[in-house]
């Protein structure tokens, strides 16, 4: 006969079983054994990506060098480079070289803020050179 629910005594459940303990030990062992391998794998993947990026950069640089080398096969480019780099001119031409043509700074019309005092001429000359270098 089946007892009514009010009169039944509850059966205590096991809070911790041996199977659960064995499963926990196995999981911890697996984690401890696999963690260094996974860490090394991730590190190698990072190194591999860095090396691939380095290879791609070097291939791009090689392509740039190859293009630059191909430009030197053109006689017009060689002539232009000779004119610019070593100032060669064609027969009958005259080359004029303007020194200081690039980067000319506009003068403010003001001299150095430091007024020279009565110095011997050698010291005065040296101070003038030093002020010209720093102004």
C-alpha positions as CSV (number, residue, x, y, z in Angstrom):
1,X,0.0,0.0,0.0
2,X,1.2,3.5,-0.8
3,X,1.7,5.9,2.1
4,X,0.2,9.4,1.9
5,X,2.7,12.2,1.4
6,X,2.0,13.8,4.8
7,X,3.2,10.7,6.7
8,X,6.2,9.8,4.5
9,X,9.7,10.5,5.9
10,X,12.1,12.2,3.6
11,X,15.2,10.3,2.5
12,X,18.4,12.3,2.9
13,X,20.3,12.9,-0.3
14,X,24.0,12.5,-0.4
15,X,25.5,15.9,-0.7
16,X,28.9,14.6,-1.9
17,X,29.5,11.3,-3.7
18,X,32.6,9.4,-4.6
19,X,31.9,9.7,-8.3
20,X,31.8,13.5,-8.1
21,X,35.1,13.5,-6.3
22,X,36.7,11.3,-8.9
23,X,35.3,13.4,-11.7
24,X,36.7,16.6,-10.0
25,X,40.2,15.0,-9.7
26,X,40.2,13.9,-13.3
27,X,39.1,17.4,-14.5
28,X,41.8,19.1,-12.4
29,X,44.4,16.6,-13.7
30,X,43.4,17.3,-17.3
31,X,43.5,21.0,-16.8
32,X,46.9,20.9,-15.1
33,X,48.3,18.7,-17.9
34,X,46.8,20.6,-20.8
35,X,47.4,24.2,-19.6
36,X,51.1,24.4,-20.5
37,X,50.5,22.9,-23.9
38,X,47.6,25.3,-24.7
39,X,49.7,28.2,-23.5
40,X,52.6,27.2,-25.7
41,X,50.3,26.7,-28.7
42,X,48.9,30.2,-28.3
43,X,52.4,31.6,-27.9
44,X,53.5,29.9,-31.1
45,X,50.4,31.1,-33.0
46,X,51.3,34.7,-32.0
47,X,54.9,34.2,-33.1
48,X,53.7,32.7,-36.4
49,X,51.5,35.7,-37.1
50,X,54.4,38.1,-36.3
51,X,56.7,36.1,-38.7
52,X,54.0,36.1,-41.4
53,X,53.7,39.9,-41.1
54,X,57.5,40.2,-41.2
55,X,57.6,38.1,-44.4
56,X,54.9,40.2,-46.0
57,X,56.8,43.4,-45.2
58,X,60.0,42.0,-46.6
59,X,58.2,40.8,-49.8
60,X,56.8,44.3,-50.2
61,X,60.3,45.8,-49.7
62,X,61.7,43.4,-52.2
63,X,59.0,44.4,-54.7
64,X,59.9,48.1,-54.1
65,X,63.6,47.3,-54.7
66,X,62.8,45.4,-57.8
67,X,60.7,48.3,-59.2
68,X,63.5,50.8,-58.3
69,X,66.0,48.5,-60.1
70,X,63.8,48.4,-63.1
71,X,63.7,52.2,-63.2
72,X,67.5,52.2,-63.6
73,X,67.1,50.3,-66.9
74,X,65.5,53.4,-68.4
75,X,68.2,55.7,-70.0
76,X,66.1,58.8,-69.4
77,X,65.9,58.0,-65.7
78,X,69.7,57.5,-65.5
79,X,70.2,60.8,-67.3
80,X,67.9,62.6,-64.9
81,X,69.6,61.1,-61.8
82,X,73.0,62.1,-63.2
83,X,71.8,65.7,-63.6
84,X,70.3,65.8,-60.1
85,X,72.9,63.8,-58.1
86,X,76.3,64.6,-59.6
87,X,75.4,67.8,-61.5
88,X,76.3,66.5,-65.0
89,X,75.3,68.6,-68.0
90,X,74.9,67.8,-71.6
91,X,77.5,69.3,-74.1
92,X,76.6,72.9,-74.8
93,X,74.6,73.4,-71.6
94,X,75.6,75.6,-68.7
95,X,74.7,74.5,-65.2
96,X,74.1,77.2,-62.5
97,X,74.1,76.1,-58.9
98,X,72.4,78.5,-56.5
99,X,73.6,77.8,-53.0
100,X,71.2,78.4,-50.2
101,X,68.3,78.6,-52.6
102,X,66.2,76.1,-50.6
103,X,65.1,76.9,-47.1
104,X,65.8,80.6,-47.0
105,X,64.5,82.0,-43.8
106,X,63.1,85.5,-43.7
107,X,65.1,87.8,-41.5
108,X,63.2,89.7,-38.9
109,X,65.7,92.6,-39.1
110,X,66.6,92.3,-35.5
111,X,70.0,91.4,-34.3
112,X,71.0,89.4,-31.3
113,X,69.5,90.3,-28.0
114,X,72.9,90.2,-26.3
115,X,74.9,93.4,-26.9
116,X,78.6,93.0,-27.1
117,X,80.7,94.7,-24.5
118,X,84.1,96.2,-25.0
119,X,86.2,93.1,-25.7
120,X,89.5,92.5,-27.4
121,X,89.0,92.0,-31.2
122,X,89.6,88.2,-31.0
123,X,87.0,87.7,-28.3
124,X,84.6,90.0,-30.2
125,X,85.1,88.0,-33.3
126,X,84.5,84.7,-31.5
127,X,81.3,86.1,-29.8
128,X,80.1,87.2,-33.3
129,X,80.6,83.8,-34.6
130,X,78.9,82.2,-31.7
131,X,75.9,84.6,-31.9
132,X,75.6,83.9,-35.7
133,X,75.5,80.2,-35.0
134,X,72.8,80.4,-32.4
135,X,70.6,83.2,-33.8
